[in-house]
Amino acid sequence: MKQEIRPRLDRDARREAILDVAADVFLEEGFVAASMSAIATRLGGSKGTLYNYYRSKEDLFEAYVCRHCIWLQEELFDFLVEGSEVRAALTAFGVTLLSHVLSDFNLRNFRVITAEAERAQGIGKTFYEAGPLSGVKRLAIYLAGAAREGRLRMEDPLVAAHQFVGLCQNRMFKARMCGVMDEPTPEEIEQEVAAAVHTFMAAFGADA
């Protein structure tokens, strides 16, 4: 299964190669069916070498989850620059968010992660804190700065950040997860985000 091409996060090329292979195996077979032996075989090394990097399949899975979250956030927060025009920044953020969250690749990852979270709550906690919660907190920092500058008005930036993300992704994400919607086109994503930004600014804009 082809992965998206991403920048390497670790200077240890072998560790990155392990995570690349592990991601393929987890996506193809699911966590339960995947084995360290299968990952080692596909990697072209011994299982012992694999265990030198990760003590267990659970540790390897957690590393895969964290890397997936970091990849998304690296792109999302380039747009939220202090002092930037709020509508433009939120629009760019929202379009990037939906482009990733609603992609076939991300949905496969999400299903694998949430399926394992039912068995091991620690995995779910790791994913939520490294991914959705961390992202919302970073968005809240931007919103708080815009509020201090008088460009937004709100009582709780964290609540507002959760609400903006919900406005962007709620409708399409549910449809995608239920298999009743194909991956949206860029035009469909732009329309959805434009509606979300309009609603958000009507509630939190300085002139609201």
C-alpha positions as CSV (number, residue, x, y, z in Angstrom):
1,M,0.0,0.0,0.0
2,K,1.5,3.2,-1.1
3,Q,2.2,5.8,1.5
4,E,2.3,9.6,1.1
5,I,5.8,11.0,0.7
6,R,6.8,12.9,3.8
7,P,10.0,14.4,5.2
8,R,12.0,12.3,7.4
9,L,11.5,13.1,11.1
10,D,14.4,11.1,12.6
11,R,18.1,11.3,11.6
12,D,18.3,7.6,12.1
13,A,17.4,6.4,8.6
14,R,17.0,2.8,9.8
15,R,14.4,3.9,12.4
16,E,12.5,5.8,9.7
17,A,12.7,2.8,7.3
18,I,11.2,0.6,10.1
19,L,8.3,3.0,10.6
20,D,7.7,3.2,6.8
21,V,7.4,-0.6,6.6
22,A,5.4,-0.9,9.8
23,A,2.9,1.6,8.5
24,D,2.4,-0.4,5.4
25,V,1.9,-3.6,7.4
26,F,-0.4,-2.0,9.9
27,L,-2.5,-0.5,7.2
28,E,-2.7,-3.7,5.2
29,E,-3.3,-6.2,8.0
30,G,-4.5,-4.2,11.0
31,F,-2.7,-4.1,14.3
32,V,-3.8,-7.5,15.6
33,A,-2.9,-9.5,12.5
34,A,0.4,-7.6,11.9
35,S,3.5,-9.3,13.4
36,M,7.0,-8.2,14.2
37,S,8.2,-11.1,12.1
38,A,6.3,-9.9,9.1
39,I,7.6,-6.4,9.5
40,A,11.2,-7.7,9.9
41,T,10.9,-9.9,6.8
42,R,9.6,-7.1,4.7
43,L,12.3,-4.8,6.0
44,G,14.9,-7.3,5.1
45,G,16.5,-7.7,8.5
46,S,16.2,-9.8,11.6
47,K,13.5,-9.6,14.2
48,G,16.3,-9.0,16.7
49,T,17.3,-5.9,14.9
50,L,13.7,-4.7,15.0
51,Y,13.6,-5.3,18.8
52,N,16.7,-3.2,19.2
53,Y,14.6,-0.2,18.1
54,Y,11.2,-1.1,19.6
55,R,10.6,-3.3,22.5
56,S,7.3,-4.6,21.3
57,K,4.7,-4.3,18.6
58,E,2.8,-1.9,20.8
59,D,5.8,0.4,21.1
60,L,6.2,0.3,17.3
61,F,2.5,1.0,16.8
62,E,2.7,4.0,19.1
63,A,5.7,5.4,17.2
64,Y,3.8,5.0,14.0
65,V,0.8,6.8,15.5
66,C,2.9,9.7,16.7
67,R,4.7,10.2,13.4
68,H,1.4,10.3,11.5
69,C,0.2,13.1,13.8
70,I,3.4,15.1,13.5
71,W,3.3,14.9,9.7
72,L,-0.2,16.5,9.6
73,Q,0.7,19.2,12.1
74,E,3.8,20.2,10.3
75,E,1.7,21.4,7.3
76,L,-1.2,22.8,9.2
77,F,0.5,25.4,11.3
78,D,2.5,27.1,8.6
79,F,-0.6,29.3,8.0
80,L,-1.3,30.5,11.5
81,V,1.3,33.3,11.7
82,E,0.8,35.9,14.4
83,G,-0.6,39.1,12.9
84,S,-1.9,37.4,9.7
85,E,-5.3,38.2,8.3
86,V,-7.7,35.9,10.2
87,R,-10.0,34.9,7.4
88,A,-7.2,34.0,5.1
89,A,-5.3,32.1,7.8
90,L,-8.3,30.1,8.9
91,T,-9.2,29.3,5.3
92,A,-5.7,28.0,4.5
93,F,-5.7,26.0,7.8
94,G,-9.2,24.6,7.1
95,V,-8.4,23.6,3.5
96,T,-5.2,21.8,4.6
97,L,-7.0,20.1,7.5
98,L,-9.8,18.7,5.4
99,S,-7.5,17.8,2.5
100,H,-5.7,15.5,4.9
101,V,-8.4,14.3,7.3
102,L,-10.8,13.3,4.4
103,S,-8.1,11.6,2.3
104,D,-8.3,7.9,1.7
105,F,-4.8,7.5,3.2
106,N,-5.8,9.3,6.4
107,L,-9.0,7.4,6.8
108,R,-7.2,4.1,6.6
109,N,-4.8,5.3,9.3
110,F,-7.7,6.6,11.4
111,R,-9.6,3.3,11.2
112,V,-6.5,1.3,12.2
113,I,-5.7,3.6,15.1
114,T,-9.3,3.7,16.5
115,A,-9.7,0.0,16.1
116,E,-6.7,-0.6,18.3
117,A,-7.8,2.1,20.7
118,E,-10.8,-0.1,21.6
119,R,-8.4,-2.8,22.9
120,A,-5.6,-0.6,24.3
121,Q,-6.8,2.7,25.7
122,G,-3.2,4.0,25.9
123,I,-3.1,4.0,22.1
124,G,-6.2,6.1,21.8
125,K,-4.9,8.5,24.4
126,T,-1.6,8.8,22.6
127,F,-3.3,9.5,19.3
128,Y,-5.8,12.0,20.7
129,E,-3.1,14.0,22.7
130,A,-0.5,14.0,19.9
131,G,-3.1,14.7,17.1
132,P,-6.5,16.3,17.5
133,L,-5.9,17.8,21.0
134,S,-2.5,19.1,20.2
135,G,-3.7,20.6,17.0
136,V,-6.7,22.4,18.6
137,K,-4.4,23.8,21.4
138,R,-2.1,25.2,18.8
139,L,-5.0,26.7,16.9
140,A,-6.3,28.2,20.2
141,I,-2.9,30.0,20.7
142,Y,-3.4,31.7,17.3
143,L,-7.0,32.6,18.1
144,A,-6.0,34.0,21.5
145,G,-3.3,36.2,19.8
146,A,-5.9,37.5,17.3
147,A,-8.3,38.3,20.1
148,R,-5.6,40.3,22.0
149,E,-5.0,42.3,18.8
150,G,-8.7,43.1,18.6
151,R,-9.3,41.1,15.4
152,L,-11.5,38.4,17.2
153,R,-13.5,38.4,20.4
154,M,-14.1,35.3,22.5
155,E,-14.1,34.2,26.1
156,D,-12.4,30.9,25.6
157,P,-10.0,30.4,22.6
158,L,-9.7,26.6,23.2
159,V,-13.5,26.2,23.0
160,A,-13.5,28.4,19.9
161,A,-10.8,26.3,18.3
162,H,-12.7,23.1,18.9
163,Q,-15.8,24.7,17.3
164,F,-13.9,25.8,14.2
165,V,-12.5,22.4,13.6
166,G,-15.9,20.9,14.1
167,L,-17.5,23.4,11.6
168,C,-14.8,22.4,9.1
169,Q,-14.9,18.6,9.3
170,N,-18.0,17.4,11.0
171,R,-20.4,16.9,8.1
172,M,-17.9,15.4,5.5
173,F,-15.9,13.4,8.0
174,K,-19.0,11.5,9.2
175,A,-20.1,10.9,5.6
176,R,-16.6,9.6,4.7
177,M,-16.4,7.3,7.7
178,C,-19.8,5.8,6.9
179,G,-18.7,5.2,3.3
180,V,-21.4,7.3,1.7
181,M,-19.1,9.9,0.2
182,D,-16.0,9.7,-2.1
183,E,-12.9,11.7,-1.3
184,P,-14.0,15.3,-1.9
185,T,-12.6,17.5,-4.7
186,P,-10.5,20.6,-3.9
187,E,-13.5,22.7,-4.9
188,E,-15.8,20.8,-2.5
189,I,-13.3,21.3,0.3
190,E,-12.9,25.0,-0.4
191,Q,-16.7,25.4,-0.3
192,E,-17.0,23.6,3.0
193,V,-14.2,25.6,4.6
194,A,-15.6,28.9,3.3
195,A,-18.9,28.1,5.0
196,A,-17.1,27.2,8.2
197,V,-15.1,30.4,8.2
198,H,-18.2,32.5,7.5
199,T,-20.0,31.0,10.4
200,F,-17.0,31.3,12.7
201,M,-16.4,34.9,11.9
202,A,-20.1,35.7,12.3
203,A,-19.8,34.4,15.9
204,F,-16.3,35.5,16.9
205,G,-15.3,38.3,14.5
206,A,-14.5,41.7,16.1
207,D,-17.6,43.2,14.5
208,A,-19.9,40.3,15.4
